[in-house]
Every structure is written in C-alpha cells, then in structure tokens.
Amino acid sequence: MLNKIIIISSVSLLLAGCAAKQPKIIDKPVLYERPELVLPKVQPVTQSKVEWVVITAANAEEKLNYLKTKPNVTYFALTAQGYQNLSMNVAELRRYIEQQNAVVAAYQAYYANLPK
C-alpha cells in the first residue's frame, strides 16, 4: 500500500512539474558575434637573379669554355618537353595561388560584412 502511494505521488509530482513550464519558441534568428578574422600580412615574394645559359649544338664549345671560367658551375639540362612541363608547372602554381587568394578574400569579405 505504501508503495502505491509513493508511486502515485511521484507520478503526480512529475506531471505537475512538466506542465508548469511551457517552452518559449523564438521565431527570429539569434545573432551571435563572430570573432574578427585576423590574417597575417603576407610578405611579397623576392626572387634572386637566375642566369640561364642556353647551349645548343652550334654554341656548345664556346659556352662550355665560358662556364669553365666560373667557380662552382653546375649544369642542368632540359629537353624541349621538359621545359614545357616546367612552364606548365609554374602556371599551375600560379593558378593555385590565385585561387587561394580568392578564398582568403572571400573569408575577409564575409567577416567584414557581418552586423556588429
């Protein structure tokens, strides 16, 4: 009998407690402040001078003798296809950098135009 009274009392208290508070419904969006986007300043690229010497069958002897007078000379050779691939790789890097700059600009514009 005591168990029934305890159960009935518990259930009635739970039902009364749930019925007392109605949830509040907000139909407007809740605005929250976002932290300011702080991006580090990008230092411009500075490149050192690179001297290219083109050696062909016609000028090979002359250019090789000239290069022997320079200290610590290293020879690099590219085929026409290799040079074209190198050029395409540089163009691909440029495209990628420009896309990344566009993404950063979009983030800056997004955070700059938020209501304060």
DOROBA-728421 format. One line per field, with one value per residue: residue in three letters; chain; x, z, y of N, C-alpha, C in turn. Coordinates in nm, 4 decimals, padded with zeros to 6 digits. Layout:
! DOROBA-728421
votor (Ala/...);
dose (A/...);
n.c1 (X/...);
n.c3 (Z/...);
n.c2 (Y/...);
ca.c1 (X/...);
ca.c3 (Z/...);
ca.c2 (Y/...);
c.c1 (X/...);
c.c3 (Z/...);
c.c2 (Y/...);
! end
This chain:
! DOROBA-728421
votor (Met/Leu/Asn/Lys/Ile/Ile/Ile/Ile/Ser/Ser/Val/Ser/Leu/Leu/Leu/Ala/Gly/Cys/Ala/Ala/Lys/Gln/Pro/Lys/Ile/Ile/Asp/Lys/Pro/Val/Leu/Tyr/Glu/Arg/Pro/Glu/Leu/Val/Leu/Pro/Lys/Val/Gln/Pro/Val/Thr/Gln/Ser/Lys/Val/Glu/Trp/Val/Val/Ile/Thr/Ala/Ala/Asn/Ala/Glu/Glu/Lys/Leu/Asn/Tyr/Leu/Lys/Thr/Lys/Pro/Asn/Val/Thr/Tyr/Phe/Ala/Leu/Thr/Ala/Gln/Gly/Tyr/Gln/Asn/Leu/Ser/Met/Asn/Val/Ala/Glu/Leu/Arg/Arg/Tyr/Ile/Glu/Gln/Gln/Asn/Ala/Val/Val/Ala/Ala/Tyr/Gln/Ala/Tyr/Tyr/Ala/Asn/Leu/Pro/Lys);
dose (A/A/A/A/A/A/A/A/A/A/A/A/A/A/A/A/A/A/A/A/A/A/A/A/A/A/A/A/A/A/A/A/A/A/A/A/A/A/A/A/A/A/A/A/A/A/A/A/A/A/A/A/A/A/A/A/A/A/A/A/A/A/A/A/A/A/A/A/A/A/A/A/A/A/A/A/A/A/A/A/A/A/A/A/A/A/A/A/A/A/A/A/A/A/A/A/A/A/A/A/A/A/A/A/A/A/A/A/A/A/A/A/A/A/A/A);
n.c1 (00.0808/00.1891/00.3829/00.2277/00.1197/00.3498/00.4363/00.2195/00.2245/00.4766/00.4454/00.2391/00.3656/00.5702/00.4217/00.2922/00.5087/00.6159/00.4093/00.4068/00.5939/00.6139/00.7754/00.9598/00.9165/01.1153/01.0919/01.2648/01.5884/01.8776/02.1269/02.4720/02.7905/03.0739/03.4191/03.6669/03.8191/04.1491/04.4185/04.7511/04.9843/05.0961/05.4141/05.5675/05.6916/06.0318/06.2709/06.5807/06.8285/06.8521/07.0686/07.0433/07.1807/07.1803/07.2553/07.3394/07.3879/07.5357/07.6648/07.7926/08.0631/08.1813/08.0198/08.0596/08.3328/08.3278/08.1731/08.3460/08.5217/08.3882/08.3416/08.2502/08.0503/07.7481/07.5755/07.2604/07.0180/06.7523/06.5021/06.3072/06.0423/06.0627/06.1166/05.8777/05.7033/05.7993/05.7298/05.4497/05.4052/05.4770/05.2782/05.0586/05.1071/05.0771/04.8034/04.6929/04.7749/04.6396/04.3753/04.3739/04.4137/04.1695/03.9956/04.0782/04.0165/03.7393/03.6734/03.7572/03.5824/03.3403/03.3546/03.3948/03.1576/02.9656/02.6940/02.7394);
n.c3 (00.0000/00.0824/-00.1123/-00.3416/-00.2843/-00.2799/-00.5452/-00.6881/-00.5884/-00.6792/-00.9585/-00.9953/-00.9067/-01.0964/-01.3321/-01.2745/-01.2484/-01.5090/-01.6517/-01.5643/-01.6837/-01.9948/-02.3065/-02.4550/-02.7650/-03.0140/-03.2901/-03.4403/-03.5903/-03.3983/-03.3364/-03.3238/-03.2169/-03.4129/-03.3902/-03.4889/-03.8035/-03.8289/-04.0223/-04.1045/-04.2434/-04.5683/-04.6808/-04.9631/-05.2470/-05.2956/-05.5345/-05.6334/-05.8764/-06.1589/-06.3741/-06.6950/-06.9258/-07.2530/-07.4254/-07.7322/-08.0143/-08.1912/-08.0388/-07.8319/-07.7607/-07.7205/-07.5104/-07.3086/-07.2568/-07.1587/-06.9275/-06.7801/-06.6708/-06.4617/-06.1076/-05.9243/-06.0986/-06.2127/-06.4220/-06.5742/-06.7592/-06.9928/-07.1833/-07.4724/-07.4180/-07.1417/-07.0625/-07.1385/-06.9663/-06.7209/-06.7442/-06.7552/-06.4984/-06.3391/-06.4199/-06.3202/-06.0444/-06.0132/-06.0761/-05.8604/-05.6406/-05.6964/-05.6691/-05.3963/-05.2923/-05.3652/-05.2025/-04.9474/-04.9698/-04.9900/-04.7339/-04.5813/-04.6761/-04.5981/-04.3142/-04.2672/-04.3418/-04.1575/-03.9302/-03.6561);
n.c2 (-00.1181/00.1234/00.1477/00.1939/00.4450/00.6028/00.5741/00.6824/00.9432/01.0283/01.0151/01.2016/01.4364/01.4575/01.4915/01.7315/01.9008/01.9030/02.0186/02.2775/02.4552/02.5990/02.5596/02.8261/02.9648/03.0905/03.2893/03.4366/03.4673/03.3983/03.6191/03.6071/03.7124/03.6994/03.6204/03.8574/03.8258/03.7641/03.7903/03.7068/03.9401/03.8918/03.8412/03.9828/03.8004/03.7657/03.7362/03.5940/03.6767/03.4734/03.3158/03.2096/02.9915/02.9088/02.6290/02.5095/02.2901/02.4412/02.6416/02.5121/02.4474/02.7011/02.8087/02.6183/02.6484/02.9102/02.8741/02.7161/02.8931/03.0061/02.9831/02.6890/02.5643/02.4249/02.2052/02.1974/02.0305/02.0429/01.8905/01.9854/01.9147/01.8804/02.1444/02.2636/02.1272/02.2240/02.4931/02.4684/02.3676/02.5870/02.7635/02.6261/02.6406/02.9155/02.9447/02.8018/02.9585/03.1970/03.1072/03.0433/03.2986/03.4117/03.2650/03.3490/03.6213/03.6010/03.5022/03.7229/03.9230/03.8117/03.8085/04.0778/04.2021/04.1370/04.2000/04.4154);
ca.c1 (00.0000/00.2798/00.4490/00.1338/00.1102/00.4759/00.4376/00.1171/00.2741/00.5888/00.3924/00.1641/00.4630/00.6387/00.3286/00.2690/00.6325/00.6296/00.3044/00.4221/00.6749/00.5987/00.8957/00.9438/00.9561/01.1667/01.0789/01.3669/01.7213/01.9602/02.2540/02.5847/02.9077/03.1872/03.5454/03.7206/03.9144/04.2810/04.5099/04.8827/05.0238/05.1815/05.5301/05.5802/05.7994/06.1514/06.3465/06.7165/06.8531/06.8957/07.1290/07.0209/07.2685/07.1249/07.3624/07.2935/07.4993/07.6159/07.7460/07.8267/08.2051/08.2029/07.9525/08.1243/08.4583/08.2912/08.1265/08.4598/08.5883/08.3068/08.3629/08.1369/07.9482/07.6694/07.4987/07.1272/06.9719/06.6118/06.4566/06.2003/05.9246/06.0886/06.0991/05.7339/05.6446/05.8378/05.6462/05.3128/05.4037/05.4764/05.1438/04.9689/05.1301/05.0172/04.6595/04.6617/04.7930/04.5289/04.2548/04.3857/04.3903/04.0256/03.9343/04.1085/03.9375/03.6004/03.6640/03.7662/03.4573/03.2343/03.3649/03.3893/03.0209/02.8737/02.6426/02.8086);
ca.c3 (00.0000/00.0892/-00.2426/-00.4345/-00.2508/-00.3228/-00.6917/-00.7323/-00.5536/-00.7692/-01.0922/-00.9951/-00.8980/-01.2260/-01.4286/-01.2375/-01.2781/-01.6543/-01.7040/-01.5127/-01.7726/-02.1389/-02.3750/-02.5261/-02.9046/-03.0730/-03.4346/-03.5046/-03.5774/-03.2902/-03.3894/-03.2327/-03.2690/-03.4506/-03.3688/-03.6076/-03.8782/-03.8301/-04.1079/-04.1078/-04.3693/-04.6483/-04.7331/-05.1063/-05.2879/-05.3517/-05.6038/-05.6729/-06.0199/-06.2088/-06.5063/-06.7798/-07.0418/-07.3480/-07.5010/-07.8487/-08.0847/-08.2587/-07.9463/-07.7169/-07.7241/-07.6686/-07.3817/-07.2095/-07.2190/-07.0757/-06.7977/-06.7062/-06.6001/-06.3442/-05.9974/-05.8790/-06.2027/-06.2231/-06.5463/-06.5760/-06.8971/-07.0118/-07.3205/-07.5055/-07.3427/-07.0013/-07.0432/-07.1473/-06.8406/-06.6170/-06.7652/-06.7163/-06.3526/-06.2837/-06.4446/-06.2271/-05.9133/-06.0170/-06.0670/-05.7241/-05.5526/-05.7231/-05.6082/-05.2518/-05.2645/-05.3770/-05.0826/-04.8361/-04.9912/-04.9577/-04.5883/-04.5311/-04.7083/-04.5164/-04.1760/-04.2620/-04.3662/-04.0532/-03.8440/-03.5267);
ca.c2 (00.0000/00.2372/00.1567/00.2551/00.5873/00.6657/00.5762/00.7790/01.0765/01.0595/01.0390/01.3279/01.5456/01.4676/01.5502/01.8704/01.9748/01.9178/02.1043/02.4133/02.5397/02.5785/02.6093/02.9518/02.9481/03.2140/03.2769/03.5190/03.4066/03.4509/03.6672/03.5959/03.7817/03.6149/03.6914/03.9230/03.7447/03.8273/03.7158/03.7706/04.0024/03.8043/03.9125/03.9566/03.7107/03.8288/03.6331/03.6266/03.6679/03.3434/03.3298/03.0940/02.9820/02.8134/02.5619/02.4355/02.2244/02.5429/02.7215/02.4279/02.4595/02.8364/02.8238/02.5328/02.7137/03.0255/02.8257/02.6602/03.0035/03.0396/02.8879/02.6058/02.5589/02.3032/02.2043/02.1383/02.0208/02.0121/01.8715/02.0792/01.8699/01.9098/02.2879/02.2890/02.0787/02.3192/02.6112/02.4337/02.3553/02.7228/02.8162/02.5567/02.7022/03.0491/02.9249/02.7600/03.0744/03.2895/03.0501/03.0595/03.4402/03.4340/03.2075/03.4394/03.7427/03.5684/03.4989/03.8596/03.9923/03.7515/03.8536/04.2241/04.2470/04.0885/04.3060/04.4204);
c.c1 (00.0864/00.3507/00.3585/00.1223/00.2341/00.4790/00.3388/00.1626/00.3860/00.5396/00.3187/00.2577/00.5362/00.5493/00.3030/00.3913/00.6502/00.5273/00.3245/00.4962/00.6504/00.7244/00.8644/00.9984/00.9949/01.1616/01.1774/01.5016/01.8003/02.0943/02.3605/02.7045/03.0176/03.3153/03.5962/03.8249/04.0458/04.3735/04.6451/04.9086/05.1206/05.2952/05.5437/05.7017/05.9141/06.2356/06.4857/06.7316/06.9068/06.9491/07.1109/07.1172/07.2127/07.2398/07.2983/07.4136/07.5911/07.7063/07.7972/07.9703/08.2330/08.1413/08.0169/08.2579/08.4315/08.2508/08.2393/08.5337/08.5130/08.3341/08.2330/08.0217/07.8809/07.5850/07.3642/07.0822/06.8241/06.5867/06.3486/06.0727/05.9412/06.0712/05.9515/05.6642/05.6767/05.7518/05.5023/05.3008/05.4006/05.3384/05.0426/04.9843/05.0663/04.8640/04.6181/04.6714/04.6795/04.3979/04.2582/04.3643/04.2416/03.9528/03.9569/04.0270/03.7907/03.5799/03.6681/03.6370/03.3430/03.2379/03.3555/03.2454/02.9200/02.8203/02.7104/02.7102);
c.c3 (00.0000/-00.0447/-00.3445/-00.4108/-00.2981/-00.4750/-00.7443/-00.7027/-00.6487/-00.9080/-01.0973/-00.9843/-01.0306/-01.3291/-01.3992/-01.2693/-01.4266/-01.7104/-01.6639/-01.6122/-01.9175/-02.2072/-02.4526/-02.6675/-02.9599/-03.2237/-03.5103/-03.4916/-03.4654/-03.3507/-03.2826/-03.2987/-03.2991/-03.4226/-03.5005/-03.6724/-03.8862/-03.9109/-04.1071/-04.2452/-04.4405/-04.7048/-04.8815/-05.1361/-05.3433/-05.4116/-05.6385/-05.8226/-06.0548/-06.3499/-06.5827/-06.8973/-07.1311/-07.4306/-07.6121/-07.9136/-08.1484/-08.1620/-07.8269/-07.6710/-07.6595/-07.5296/-07.2734/-07.1652/-07.1288/-06.9360/-06.7153/-06.6286/-06.4744/-06.2330/-05.9637/-05.9784/-06.2000/-06.3481/-06.5229/-06.7206/-06.8987/-07.1590/-07.3481/-07.4284/-07.1939/-06.9708/-07.0485/-07.0184/-06.7247/-06.6255/-06.7215/-06.5640/-06.2855/-06.3030/-06.3488/-06.0853/-05.9062/-06.0044/-05.9240/-05.6271/-05.5725/-05.6635/-05.4563/-05.2117/-05.2718/-05.2543/-04.9626/-04.8491/-04.9576/-04.8066/-04.5307/-04.5568/-04.6222/-04.3740/-04.1655/-04.2742/-04.2641/-03.9727/-03.7082/-03.4143);
c.c2 (00.1262/00.2579/00.2255/00.4049/00.6621/00.6777/00.6794/00.9217/01.1194/01.0935/01.1718/01.4477/01.5658/01.5323/01.6962/01.9557/01.9983/02.0149/02.2497/02.5043/02.5014/02.6309/02.7369/02.9339/03.0842/03.1982/03.3650/03.4483/03.4750/03.4916/03.6529/03.6621/03.6814/03.6912/03.7491/03.8326/03.8200/03.7379/03.7849/03.8320/03.9088/03.8870/03.8811/03.8695/03.7941/03.7181/03.6842/03.6085/03.5291/03.3646/03.1994/03.1010/02.8727/02.7576/02.4812/02.3691/02.3278/02.6188/02.6416/02.4494/02.5954/02.8532/02.7385/02.5916/02.8343/02.9794/02.7647/02.7685/03.0440/02.9377/02.8133/02.6032/02.4228/02.3144/02.1365/02.1360/01.9834/01.9854/01.9749/02.0432/01.9002/02.0576/02.3250/02.2429/02.1725/02.4449/02.5845/02.4196/02.4921/02.7855/02.7525/02.6125/02.8406/03.0395/02.8912/02.8780/03.1744/03.2373/03.0655/03.2055/03.4725/03.3790/03.2999/03.5682/03.7181/03.5618/03.6406/03.9360/03.9396/03.8064/04.0053/04.2740/04.1953/04.2057/04.3006/04.4412);
! end
